Amino acid sequence: MNHAAAVGAVENIDRTLYPALVAEFQGFCRDLHDETISTISEEASWPTEQLAALATAAIRKGRGLNHKNPSPSVIDEDFRSLGLPIWRRAQQLHPEDYPGWRASLETLVRIRNAVAHSDQERIDLFFTKRQLTFAYWEHTRKLLTELAIVMNSVVRTYLVEITMVTSRGEDRDWR
């Protein structure tokens, strides 16, 4: 195999990693959303189990993460449907890191779309910016891992807040 062919093969391998990383992150977000729905449903007082199942199915059916890319706006919309402004809370917890996490997610989704749709013009642009390399992919994966940890923490805190009752029997003010 000559040098140009080897470089081309490596570039193709690197490109395939991006859609896989998007799918992995989307799966994480969907699972986190499912866990949030389940916890809220379990804490609610439903007259029947059928009504609880119907309500949770309706929430899941309307979820953008089921049929759209996991862009920040789609994730935000899905969690806001449960009363959780997930990005605002993540930004409040980590104001220095949040912009980089969000930018990495947005870039990752754009790269995924360019690769998945064979948009050579955009692929070339990402390549020129050195965003189609294994090193860039690893850096993005690291940032998304950090973001996932923060998202998990935000959700856990939110679930405690909305399910807690004060000693006087009042709901805790979580805003």
C-alpha positions as CSV (number, residue, x, y, z in Angstrom):
1,M,0.0,0.0,0.0
2,N,1.5,3.4,-1.0
3,H,1.6,6.4,1.4
4,A,-1.4,8.2,-0.3
5,A,-3.5,5.0,0.0
6,A,-2.6,4.6,3.6
7,V,-3.4,8.2,4.4
8,G,-6.8,7.8,2.6
9,A,-7.6,4.6,4.6
10,V,-6.8,6.4,7.9
11,E,-8.9,9.4,6.9
12,N,-11.8,7.0,6.1
13,I,-11.5,5.2,9.5
14,D,-11.4,8.6,11.3
15,R,-14.6,9.7,9.4
16,T,-16.5,6.6,10.5
17,L,-15.7,7.3,14.2
18,Y,-17.8,10.6,14.1
19,P,-21.2,9.0,13.3
20,A,-20.5,6.3,15.9
21,L,-19.7,9.0,18.6
22,V,-22.8,10.9,17.8
23,A,-24.9,7.7,18.0
24,E,-23.3,6.8,21.4
25,F,-24.0,10.3,22.8
26,Q,-27.5,10.3,21.4
27,G,-28.1,6.9,23.1
28,F,-26.8,8.3,26.4
29,C,-29.1,11.3,26.2
30,R,-32.1,9.1,25.3
31,D,-31.3,6.8,28.2
32,L,-30.9,9.7,30.6
33,H,-34.2,11.1,29.4
34,D,-35.9,7.7,29.9
35,E,-34.5,7.4,33.4
36,T,-35.8,10.9,34.2
37,I,-39.3,10.0,32.8
38,S,-39.4,6.8,34.8
39,T,-38.4,8.5,38.0
40,I,-40.9,11.2,37.6
41,S,-43.6,8.7,36.7
42,E,-42.7,6.5,39.7
43,E,-43.0,9.5,42.1
44,A,-46.3,10.7,40.7
45,S,-49.6,9.5,42.1
46,W,-51.3,7.9,39.2
47,P,-54.9,6.5,39.6
48,T,-53.9,3.4,37.5
49,E,-50.8,1.9,36.1
50,Q,-52.3,2.1,32.6
51,L,-52.6,5.9,32.9
52,A,-49.0,6.1,34.1
53,A,-47.8,3.9,31.1
54,L,-49.9,6.0,28.7
55,A,-48.4,9.3,30.0
56,T,-44.8,8.1,29.8
57,A,-45.3,6.6,26.4
58,A,-46.7,9.9,25.1
59,I,-43.7,11.8,26.5
60,R,-41.3,9.3,24.9
61,K,-43.1,9.4,21.6
62,G,-42.8,13.1,21.2
63,R,-39.1,13.1,22.1
64,G,-36.8,14.7,19.4
65,L,-33.9,12.4,20.4
66,N,-35.9,9.5,18.8
67,H,-35.7,10.9,15.3
68,K,-33.3,13.9,15.2
69,N,-29.6,14.5,15.8
70,P,-28.6,15.1,19.4
71,S,-28.0,18.8,18.8
72,P,-28.1,21.1,21.9
73,S,-31.5,22.5,20.9
74,V,-33.1,19.0,20.5
75,I,-31.6,17.9,23.9
76,D,-32.8,21.1,25.5
77,E,-36.3,20.8,24.2
78,D,-36.6,17.2,25.3
79,F,-35.5,17.9,28.9
80,R,-37.5,21.1,29.1
81,S,-40.6,19.0,28.3
82,L,-39.9,17.5,31.8
83,G,-39.4,20.9,33.4
84,L,-35.6,20.8,33.3
85,P,-33.6,23.5,31.6
86,I,-30.6,21.2,31.4
87,W,-28.2,23.5,29.5
88,R,-28.9,26.5,31.8
89,R,-28.1,24.3,34.8
90,A,-25.0,22.8,33.2
91,Q,-23.8,26.3,32.4
92,Q,-24.5,27.5,35.9
93,L,-22.4,24.6,37.4
94,H,-19.5,25.0,34.9
95,P,-19.5,28.4,33.3
96,E,-15.9,28.1,32.0
97,D,-16.3,24.6,30.5
98,Y,-19.9,24.8,29.1
99,P,-19.1,26.9,25.9
100,G,-16.5,24.4,24.9
101,W,-18.7,21.4,25.5
102,R,-21.6,22.9,23.6
103,A,-19.3,24.0,20.7
104,S,-17.8,20.4,20.5
105,L,-21.3,18.9,20.4
106,E,-22.4,21.3,17.7
107,T,-19.3,20.6,15.6
108,L,-19.6,16.8,16.1
109,V,-23.2,16.8,14.8
110,R,-22.2,18.9,11.8
111,I,-19.3,16.5,11.0
112,R,-21.6,13.6,11.4
113,N,-24.1,15.1,9.0
114,A,-21.3,15.9,6.4
115,V,-20.0,12.4,6.6
116,A,-23.4,10.6,6.6
117,H,-24.6,12.7,3.6
118,S,-21.3,12.5,1.8
119,D,-21.1,16.3,1.6
120,Q,-17.6,16.5,0.2
121,E,-17.4,20.3,0.4
122,R,-18.1,20.3,4.1
123,I,-15.9,17.3,4.7
124,D,-13.1,19.1,3.0
125,L,-13.7,22.2,5.2
126,F,-13.6,20.1,8.3
127,F,-10.4,18.4,7.0
128,T,-8.8,21.8,6.4
129,K,-9.7,22.8,9.9
130,R,-8.0,19.6,11.1
131,Q,-11.3,18.5,12.6
132,L,-11.3,15.1,10.8
133,T,-8.4,13.6,12.7
134,F,-8.2,10.9,15.4
135,A,-6.7,13.4,17.8
136,Y,-9.6,15.8,17.3
137,W,-12.1,13.0,17.7
138,E,-10.4,11.9,20.9
139,H,-10.5,15.5,22.2
140,T,-14.2,15.7,21.3
141,R,-14.9,12.4,23.0
142,K,-13.2,13.6,26.2
143,L,-15.3,16.8,26.2
144,L,-18.5,14.8,25.6
145,T,-17.6,12.5,28.4
146,E,-17.3,15.5,30.7
147,L,-20.6,16.9,29.4
148,A,-22.3,13.5,30.0
149,I,-21.1,13.4,33.6
150,V,-22.4,17.0,34.2
151,M,-25.7,16.2,32.5
152,N,-26.1,13.1,34.7
153,S,-25.4,15.2,37.8
154,V,-27.9,17.9,36.7
155,V,-30.6,15.4,36.2
156,R,-29.9,13.6,39.5
157,T,-30.0,17.0,41.4
158,Y,-33.2,18.0,39.6
159,L,-34.9,14.7,40.4
160,V,-34.1,15.1,44.1
161,E,-35.3,18.7,44.1
162,I,-38.7,17.9,42.5
163,T,-39.4,14.8,44.5
164,M,-38.4,16.3,47.9
165,V,-41.0,17.5,50.3
166,T,-40.0,19.9,53.1
167,S,-40.6,19.0,56.8
168,R,-43.8,21.1,56.6
169,G,-45.2,19.0,53.8
170,E,-44.6,21.7,51.1
171,D,-42.9,21.1,47.8
172,R,-39.3,22.4,47.7
173,D,-38.8,25.5,45.5
174,W,-36.4,24.2,42.9
175,R,-36.1,27.3,40.7
